[in-house]
Amino acid sequence: MITIWQWQGFLHKLAISLLFLAAYSYATGIPLPGQTMAQIKGLDAGMGFGIITNKGCKSLWTWTSQANYAYDSLLSGGPSLKFLGGDLDSANNLVYQRYTISGKIMRHRSRYALFVGPVFSFENTNLHILKKEFSKIGENEENENTTECSDLFAKIGSSIGYQSGGGFLATPNVGFSFGHNLDLTLKGVVMLSFSSSIAFNLRDQFEKLKENTKNLWLSLEYLMIYGGNKSNIHNFILGLAVGF
């Protein structure tokens, strides 16, 4: 009887130790969409570079940045900026800047995090015609070919909406995230977006990063924006998110 009781006590202690070890192994920031992360508390910042593609239009370069402050494990928020530039089509060059302020209500656990919150965005767009028309026929043909590309961005405008999503850790060094946004523009257009990403934990690979940061994730994200018939935007971004 004494031997059985000792084994039961040993197994009980072993189970508790394994649970604490698992919790400790995953007790780090969790990557989220848009080069953000879930932290118990503190500041995180992100930056990404990539391309945007749309059927029938030329690819554009994109640059994004964001800052977010977690007041605790429940509430966080901050601003972000997205910049697009390049030849939109054979006639137009696009310079597009979109500024966003957002908040998150979080459910943060050791291996996963879920969030939902409001989003307000406004923009500064400049469509500049670069190509000169040399004939009336050529001008008409060009307008037919390029209106769809330019209208795609011209119709977005400022918006108000919400975001939701989450992230989880498959291992202490590999995380996945998914997200969804719905924006109602002031022009009456509903914009839907869906994103997913895979992230790698850089912080735990270098001693200097362990000493100076709470988290550092390298991510590859895919974002699809749906704005109506024939106006899907595909966005691929390689980014970094660092937490302090």
Order of alpha helices (4+ residues) and beta strands (2+ residues): alpha-beta-beta-beta-beta-beta-beta-beta-alpha-beta-beta-beta-alpha-beta-beta
